[in-house]
Amino acid sequence: MKNVGFINPPSEFLINQRVFVTLGILRVATYLNKQNVCNVKFLDLSNTNNYLRAINNFIKDNAIDILCFTATTPQISTVYKICKYMKLLGFEGKIILGGPHITLTYCSINEGTEDIKQLCQNHIDKILKYVDTIIIGDGEYAMVEALHSNDRIIDSEKDKKLFLSRNYDEVAIPDRRFLDLSSYEYFIDGAKATNIISQMGCPYQCEFCSGRGSRTFSMVRKRSVGNILEEIDSLYQLYGYQGFMFYDDELNVNKEYFRELLLGLIDYQSRNKVKFNLRGFTRSDLLTNEQAELMYRAGFKWLLVGFESGSDKILLNINKGCNVKDNTECFDIARQNKLKVKALMSIGHVGESQDTIKETIDWLGVMRPEETDVTIIAVYPGSNYFNKAIKQYDGILKYINKNNNDALYFRNIDFLSESNFYKSRTDEYVSYVFTDYLSSTELVQQRSLIVNSIEKWNTM
């Protein structure tokens, strides 16, 4: 049997790379290992500085025949560098690439304007110089086919046999023994914690969010509650985890399913005489008092909510599907049920101005979230911002909101050589976008204004 090596690539843009486990590639490796069609090896390069040497040693020590990579958009420049290095060095085995970036870029070929289609096709062609096969969408079943196929592109979104069903219990639980879990550190209110996913996909059509035209990212697919509790039980019994970060797009997108999950979590803790500390993402307009009450009973300490803006104009422009009133009511419900809120805010959207940013500052000043994260929007492949854009001048692309002709301008980034568009360090902030009202420099200044306002409130 062939020796297949799975590589979890480094995320050099992050301050600490060993907080959350990368579950996607871990699930693919786990499923392939169960099929007993090859010898599966795994290399976790997070927090690894000399990763080229580590890969060379990994290939040599395990006689690797096939290398498999995943990549988000911020990771793709590093993964491309590695693949190019391996091929130029003389690696004769097959290199397979999957993950969010290649899926979303391929989606933009199908969904984008002529300008975007050409950009994305050129991008994929460049990748295929050093990658033998790319997998679009779900990789669990597609990887089995990729091992034996000479196809350059395997598209699970178009193949019913390869696309995961609406219930994906069969492949849902990753084998974390492939990792050194002790090297990952994350806590929720003092409890040792890790991340899990109960359902994939979000059906909403926010203009800035990637994957709106991709079945992989827009179709909601969920696990059975029993399957989720099986994973939680394993993590609790084997590793002592009593904290869990639910990394679903939106936990409460399906009202009945969410209620069933919360009741299952409450029952599990009661039967096992344990208390969990939980955290997860919710949509503001879908949060009800019943949900919040059950969340608190289930052990949720925090809600993370993508409010994005305190301006109704911006929320309408980005097709968020909710307004400032919805967001305010979400805060009221959370606090009535002793849930802390982390507000996820973003600026630089289409039509952003000093007036809309002032509305955001004013709203945050009233709400006073327990935590706030403020980013300048980055335009990723697969988003409507990206897909609907047209070329302008000097590498600038333009998206127009057809309802009011507000515009967003953004730099055509070479994702194979840049990663600074992903921000994790405040002092390195650079804006790759601007509007008719605010330049890139002014957006950085406005973000600092929001951050400084929050810091001032926190000292009062």
C-alpha positions as CSV (number, residue, x, y, z in Angstrom):
1,M,0.0,0.0,0.0
2,K,1.1,3.6,-0.7
3,N,2.2,5.9,2.1
4,V,0.0,9.0,2.1
5,G,1.1,12.0,4.1
6,F,-1.4,14.6,5.2
7,I,0.1,18.1,5.9
8,N,-1.6,20.6,8.2
9,P,0.2,23.8,7.0
10,P,1.5,26.6,9.1
11,S,-0.5,29.7,9.7
12,E,2.3,32.2,9.9
13,F,-0.1,35.2,10.1
14,L,-1.4,34.0,13.5
15,I,0.0,35.0,16.8
16,N,-0.5,31.5,18.2
17,Q,-1.1,28.7,15.7
18,R,-2.0,26.1,18.3
19,V,-5.3,27.3,19.7
20,F,-7.9,25.6,17.5
21,V,-7.4,22.2,15.8
22,T,-7.8,22.2,12.0
23,L,-10.7,19.7,11.8
24,G,-11.2,19.4,8.0
25,I,-8.0,17.7,7.0
26,L,-8.1,15.7,10.2
27,R,-11.5,14.3,9.2
28,V,-10.2,13.4,5.7
29,A,-7.2,11.6,7.1
30,T,-9.4,9.8,9.6
31,Y,-11.8,8.5,7.0
32,L,-9.0,7.4,4.6
33,N,-7.3,5.6,7.5
34,K,-10.5,3.7,8.2
35,Q,-10.8,2.5,4.6
36,N,-7.5,0.7,4.9
37,V,-6.5,1.5,1.3
38,C,-3.2,3.2,2.2
39,N,-0.9,3.9,5.1
40,V,-1.9,7.3,6.5
41,K,0.7,9.6,8.1
42,F,0.1,13.1,9.5
43,L,2.4,16.1,9.9
44,D,1.1,19.1,11.9
45,L,3.2,22.1,10.9
46,S,1.4,24.7,13.0
47,N,4.0,26.7,15.0
48,T,6.8,25.1,13.0
49,N,9.4,27.6,11.8
50,N,11.6,25.5,9.6
51,Y,8.7,23.7,7.9
52,L,10.6,22.8,4.7
53,R,13.1,20.8,6.6
54,A,10.3,19.2,8.6
55,I,8.5,18.1,5.4
56,N,11.7,16.7,4.0
57,N,12.3,14.6,7.1
58,F,8.7,13.5,7.1
59,I,8.9,12.3,3.5
60,K,12.2,10.5,4.1
61,D,11.2,8.9,7.4
62,N,7.9,7.6,6.2
63,A,8.7,6.9,2.5
64,I,5.8,9.1,1.5
65,D,4.3,8.5,-2.0
66,I,1.5,11.0,-1.9
67,L,1.4,14.4,-0.2
68,C,-2.0,15.9,0.7
69,F,-2.5,19.6,1.7
70,T,-5.3,21.8,2.8
71,A,-5.2,25.6,2.6
72,T,-7.4,28.5,3.6
73,T,-6.9,31.7,1.6
74,P,-4.4,33.2,4.2
75,Q,-2.5,29.9,4.1
76,I,-2.3,29.4,0.3
77,S,0.9,31.4,-0.3
78,T,2.8,29.1,2.2
79,V,1.3,26.0,0.7
80,Y,2.1,27.1,-2.8
81,K,5.7,27.8,-1.7
82,I,5.9,24.3,-0.2
83,C,4.4,22.5,-3.3
84,K,6.7,24.5,-5.7
85,Y,9.7,23.6,-3.5
86,M,8.9,19.9,-3.4
87,K,8.5,19.6,-7.1
88,L,11.6,21.6,-8.0
89,L,13.5,19.5,-5.4
90,G,12.5,16.4,-7.3
91,F,9.6,14.9,-5.3
92,E,8.1,12.4,-7.8
93,G,5.0,11.5,-5.9
94,K,1.6,13.0,-6.3
95,I,0.6,16.2,-4.6
96,I,-3.1,16.7,-3.8
97,L,-4.5,20.1,-2.7
98,G,-8.0,20.7,-1.2
99,G,-9.5,23.0,1.4
100,P,-11.5,26.3,1.5
101,H,-9.2,28.4,-0.8
102,I,-9.2,26.2,-3.8
103,T,-12.9,25.4,-3.4
104,L,-13.9,29.1,-3.2
105,T,-11.6,30.1,-6.0
106,Y,-13.1,27.5,-8.3
107,C,-16.6,28.7,-7.2
108,S,-15.7,32.2,-8.5
109,I,-14.9,30.7,-11.9
110,N,-18.5,29.6,-12.1
111,E,-20.1,32.6,-10.3
112,G,-17.9,35.6,-11.2
113,T,-17.8,38.3,-13.8
114,E,-15.6,37.8,-16.8
115,D,-12.8,39.7,-15.1
116,I,-13.1,37.5,-12.0
117,K,-13.3,34.3,-14.0
118,Q,-10.1,35.1,-15.8
119,L,-8.3,36.0,-12.6
120,C,-9.3,32.8,-10.9
121,Q,-8.5,30.6,-13.9
122,N,-5.0,32.0,-14.1
123,H,-4.6,31.5,-10.4
124,I,-5.6,27.8,-10.5
125,D,-3.5,27.2,-13.6
126,K,-0.5,28.6,-11.7
127,I,-1.2,26.2,-8.8
128,L,-1.6,23.3,-11.1
129,K,2.0,23.7,-12.3
130,Y,3.1,22.3,-8.9
131,V,0.0,20.4,-7.8
132,D,-1.1,17.2,-9.5
133,T,-4.7,17.1,-8.3
134,I,-7.0,19.6,-6.7
135,I,-10.2,18.6,-4.8
136,I,-13.2,21.0,-4.9
137,G,-15.5,20.8,-1.9
138,D,-15.8,17.8,0.5
139,G,-12.6,15.8,0.7
140,E,-13.5,12.7,2.6
141,Y,-14.8,10.6,-0.2
142,A,-13.1,12.6,-2.9
143,M,-9.7,11.7,-1.5
144,V,-10.2,8.0,-2.0
145,E,-10.9,8.7,-5.7
146,A,-8.0,11.1,-6.0
147,L,-5.5,8.4,-4.9
148,H,-6.3,6.3,-8.0
149,S,-7.3,8.9,-10.5
150,N,-5.2,10.9,-13.0
151,D,-7.8,13.7,-13.1
152,R,-6.4,17.1,-12.4
153,I,-9.6,18.4,-10.9
154,I,-12.1,16.3,-8.7
155,D,-15.2,18.3,-8.0
156,S,-17.3,16.8,-5.2
157,E,-19.9,19.5,-5.5
158,K,-20.9,18.0,-8.8
159,D,-20.7,14.4,-7.9
160,K,-23.4,12.9,-5.7
161,K,-21.1,10.0,-4.7
162,L,-18.5,12.4,-3.3
163,F,-20.6,15.2,-1.8
164,L,-21.4,14.7,1.9
165,S,-25.0,14.1,2.6
166,R,-27.2,16.3,4.9
167,N,-26.3,13.9,7.7
168,Y,-22.5,13.2,7.7
169,D,-22.1,11.2,10.9
170,E,-20.0,8.6,9.1
171,V,-17.1,11.0,8.6
172,A,-17.8,13.6,11.3
173,I,-15.5,12.6,14.2
174,P,-11.8,13.2,13.6
175,D,-9.1,11.1,15.1
176,R,-7.2,13.6,17.2
177,R,-4.5,11.0,18.0
178,F,-2.9,12.2,14.8
179,L,-2.0,15.4,16.7
180,D,-0.1,16.3,19.8
181,L,-3.2,17.7,21.5
182,S,-1.2,18.6,24.6
183,S,0.5,21.3,22.6
184,Y,-2.8,23.1,21.9
185,E,-3.9,25.5,24.5
186,Y,-7.4,27.0,24.7
187,F,-9.6,27.8,27.7
188,I,-13.2,28.9,28.2
189,D,-13.5,30.7,31.5
190,G,-10.8,28.5,33.0
191,A,-11.9,25.2,31.5
192,K,-9.5,23.3,29.3
193,A,-11.2,23.5,25.9
194,T,-11.1,22.5,22.2
195,N,-13.2,23.1,19.1
196,I,-15.9,20.9,17.5
197,I,-18.4,21.4,14.7
198,S,-22.0,20.2,14.9
199,Q,-23.2,21.4,11.5
200,M,-21.6,22.9,8.4
201,G,-22.9,25.6,6.1
202,C,-24.9,28.8,6.2
203,P,-27.8,29.6,3.9
204,Y,-27.6,33.4,4.3
205,Q,-26.3,35.6,1.5
206,C,-24.1,38.3,3.1
207,E,-22.3,40.0,0.3
208,F,-18.9,39.9,2.1
209,C,-19.0,36.2,3.1
210,S,-17.3,33.6,0.9
211,G,-19.0,30.5,-0.5
212,R,-22.4,31.9,-1.2
213,G,-22.4,30.1,-4.5
214,S,-20.8,27.0,-3.2
215,R,-22.8,24.0,-2.1
216,T,-20.1,23.1,0.3
217,F,-20.4,26.3,2.2
218,S,-24.0,27.4,1.7
219,M,-25.9,24.1,2.3
220,V,-26.6,23.3,5.9
221,R,-25.6,19.8,6.8
222,K,-25.8,18.6,10.3
223,R,-24.7,15.7,12.5
224,S,-27.1,13.7,14.7
225,V,-27.0,14.9,18.3
226,G,-26.0,11.4,19.4
227,N,-22.9,11.6,17.1
228,I,-21.9,15.0,18.6
229,L,-22.3,13.7,22.1
230,E,-20.2,10.7,21.2
231,E,-17.4,13.0,20.2
232,I,-17.8,15.2,23.3
233,D,-17.8,12.1,25.5
234,S,-14.6,10.9,24.0
235,L,-12.9,14.3,24.4
236,Y,-14.0,14.5,28.0
237,Q,-13.2,10.9,29.0
238,L,-9.8,10.5,27.1
239,Y,-8.4,14.1,27.3
240,G,-10.3,15.7,30.2
241,Y,-11.8,18.5,28.1
242,Q,-14.6,20.3,29.9
243,G,-14.8,23.3,27.5
244,F,-16.0,23.2,23.9
245,M,-16.0,25.9,21.3
246,F,-18.7,25.2,18.7
247,Y,-17.2,26.4,15.4
248,D,-20.5,26.2,13.4
249,D,-21.2,29.1,11.2
250,E,-24.4,29.8,13.1
251,L,-25.5,27.4,15.9
252,N,-29.1,28.6,15.9
253,V,-29.8,28.5,12.1
254,N,-32.2,25.5,12.7
255,K,-34.4,26.2,15.7
256,E,-35.6,22.6,16.4
257,Y,-32.2,21.0,15.8
258,F,-30.5,23.6,18.1
259,R,-33.1,22.9,20.8
260,E,-32.4,19.1,20.5
261,L,-28.7,19.7,20.8
262,L,-29.0,21.9,23.9
263,L,-31.3,19.4,25.6
264,G,-28.8,16.7,24.8
265,L,-25.9,18.6,26.3
266,I,-27.9,19.3,29.4
267,D,-28.9,15.6,29.8
268,Y,-25.3,14.4,29.2
269,Q,-23.9,16.7,31.9
270,S,-26.6,15.7,34.3
271,R,-26.0,12.0,33.8
272,N,-22.2,12.3,34.0
273,K,-22.2,14.8,36.9
274,V,-20.0,17.2,35.0
275,K,-20.3,20.9,34.1
276,F,-19.1,22.2,30.7
277,N,-18.1,25.7,29.7
278,L,-19.3,26.3,26.1
279,R,-18.9,29.0,23.5
280,G,-20.4,29.4,20.0
281,F,-21.6,31.6,17.1
282,T,-25.2,32.6,16.8
283,R,-27.2,34.9,14.5
284,S,-28.7,37.9,16.3
285,D,-32.1,37.8,14.6
286,L,-32.6,34.1,15.4
287,L,-31.8,34.2,19.0
288,T,-34.9,33.7,21.3
289,N,-35.3,33.8,25.0
290,E,-35.9,30.0,25.1
291,Q,-32.7,29.4,23.2
292,A,-30.7,31.7,25.5
293,E,-32.2,30.1,28.6
294,L,-31.3,26.6,27.4
295,M,-27.8,27.7,26.3
296,Y,-27.1,28.9,29.8
297,R,-28.4,25.7,31.3
298,A,-26.2,23.7,28.8
299,G,-23.1,25.6,30.0
300,F,-22.7,28.3,27.4
301,K,-20.8,31.2,28.8
302,W,-20.3,33.2,25.6
303,L,-22.1,34.1,22.4
304,L,-20.0,35.3,19.4
305,V,-22.2,37.3,17.1
306,G,-21.4,38.8,13.7
307,F,-23.2,42.1,14.3
308,E,-20.7,43.7,11.7
309,S,-22.0,47.2,12.0
310,G,-24.1,49.6,14.1
311,S,-25.4,51.3,10.9
312,D,-28.7,50.1,9.3
313,K,-27.4,51.4,6.0
314,I,-24.3,49.1,6.1
315,L,-26.4,46.1,7.3
316,L,-28.7,46.7,4.3
317,N,-25.8,47.1,1.9
318,I,-24.2,43.9,2.9
319,N,-27.5,42.0,2.8
320,K,-27.0,40.9,6.4
321,G,-30.7,40.0,6.8
322,C,-31.0,41.8,10.2
323,N,-30.9,45.4,11.5
324,V,-29.7,47.4,14.4
325,K,-32.9,46.7,16.3
326,D,-32.4,42.9,15.9
327,N,-28.8,43.3,17.2
328,T,-29.9,45.3,20.2
329,E,-32.6,42.8,21.1
330,C,-30.0,40.0,20.8
331,F,-27.9,41.8,23.5
332,D,-31.0,42.2,25.7
333,I,-31.9,38.5,25.5
334,A,-28.3,37.4,26.1
335,R,-27.9,39.5,29.2
336,Q,-31.2,38.5,30.6
337,N,-29.9,35.0,30.6
338,K,-26.4,35.7,31.9
339,L,-24.6,35.1,28.6
340,K,-21.6,37.2,27.8
341,V,-21.3,38.6,24.2
342,K,-18.3,38.9,21.9
343,A,-19.3,41.4,19.2
344,L,-17.7,40.6,15.8
345,M,-17.5,43.9,13.9
346,S,-16.2,44.8,10.5
347,I,-15.7,48.1,8.7
348,G,-14.8,49.1,5.2
349,H,-18.0,47.7,3.6
350,V,-19.6,49.1,0.5
351,G,-20.8,52.6,1.3
352,E,-18.8,52.9,4.5
353,S,-18.3,56.5,5.6
354,Q,-17.4,58.5,8.8
355,D,-21.1,58.8,9.5
356,T,-21.7,55.0,9.4
357,I,-18.6,54.4,11.5
358,K,-19.8,56.9,14.0
359,E,-23.1,55.0,14.2
360,T,-21.1,51.9,14.9
361,I,-19.2,53.6,17.7
362,D,-22.3,55.0,19.2
363,W,-24.1,51.7,19.2
364,L,-21.1,49.9,20.7
365,G,-20.9,52.6,23.4
366,V,-24.5,51.8,24.4
367,M,-24.2,48.0,24.2
368,R,-20.8,47.7,25.8
369,P,-20.0,44.1,24.7
370,E,-17.8,42.0,27.1
371,E,-15.4,41.5,24.2
372,T,-15.2,43.2,20.7
373,D,-13.2,42.2,17.6
374,V,-13.0,44.9,15.0
375,T,-11.6,44.1,11.5
376,I,-11.3,45.9,8.2
377,I,-13.1,43.7,5.7
378,A,-10.9,41.5,3.4
379,V,-12.4,40.5,0.1
380,Y,-12.0,36.8,-0.4
381,P,-12.7,34.5,-3.4
382,G,-16.2,33.1,-3.4
383,S,-17.8,36.2,-1.9
384,N,-20.3,38.3,-3.8
385,Y,-18.0,41.3,-3.3
386,F,-15.4,39.4,-5.2
387,N,-17.6,37.5,-7.7
388,K,-19.5,40.6,-8.8
389,A,-16.4,42.9,-9.2
390,I,-15.0,44.4,-12.4
391,K,-11.5,45.6,-13.1
392,Q,-10.8,49.3,-12.8
393,Y,-7.2,50.6,-12.9
394,D,-3.8,49.8,-11.4
395,G,-4.9,46.4,-10.1
396,I,-8.1,47.8,-8.5
397,L,-11.4,45.9,-8.6
398,K,-14.8,47.5,-8.0
399,Y,-18.0,46.1,-6.6
400,I,-21.2,48.1,-6.9
401,N,-24.3,47.7,-4.8
402,K,-27.0,47.8,-7.5
403,N,-29.7,49.0,-5.1
404,N,-28.0,52.4,-4.4
405,N,-24.8,52.4,-6.5
406,D,-22.6,52.5,-3.4
407,A,-19.2,51.2,-4.3
408,L,-16.4,49.2,-2.7
409,Y,-12.9,49.2,-4.2
410,F,-10.3,46.6,-3.4
411,R,-6.8,45.6,-4.5
412,N,-6.3,42.6,-6.7
413,I,-4.2,40.5,-4.3
414,D,-1.8,37.9,-5.5
415,F,-2.9,35.3,-2.9
416,L,0.1,33.1,-3.9
417,S,2.6,35.6,-2.6
418,E,0.7,37.7,0.0
419,S,-1.0,37.0,3.3
420,N,-1.0,40.3,5.2
421,F,-4.7,40.9,4.2
422,Y,-5.5,38.6,7.1
423,K,-5.1,40.6,10.3
424,S,-4.2,39.3,13.7
425,R,-1.8,42.0,14.9
426,T,-3.2,45.5,15.5
427,D,0.1,47.3,14.8
428,E,0.4,45.6,11.4
429,Y,-3.0,46.7,10.1
430,V,-3.2,47.5,6.4
431,S,-6.4,48.1,4.5
432,Y,-6.8,46.5,1.0
433,V,-10.2,48.2,0.5
434,F,-11.6,51.7,0.2
435,T,-14.9,53.3,-0.5
436,D,-16.1,56.6,-2.2
437,Y,-16.0,58.2,1.3
438,L,-13.0,56.7,3.0
439,S,-9.5,55.9,1.7
440,S,-7.6,52.8,2.8
441,T,-5.5,55.0,5.2
442,E,-8.6,56.6,6.6
443,L,-10.2,53.1,7.2
444,V,-7.1,52.1,9.3
445,Q,-7.5,55.4,11.3
446,Q,-11.2,54.8,11.8
447,R,-10.6,51.3,13.0
448,S,-8.1,52.7,15.5
449,L,-10.7,55.2,16.6
450,I,-13.2,52.3,17.4
451,V,-10.5,50.3,19.2
452,N,-9.4,53.3,21.3
453,S,-13.0,54.1,22.2
454,I,-13.5,50.5,23.4
455,E,-10.4,50.7,25.5
456,K,-11.5,54.0,27.0
457,W,-14.9,52.5,27.9
458,N,-13.2,49.5,29.5
459,T,-11.3,51.7,31.9
460,M,-14.3,53.7,33.0
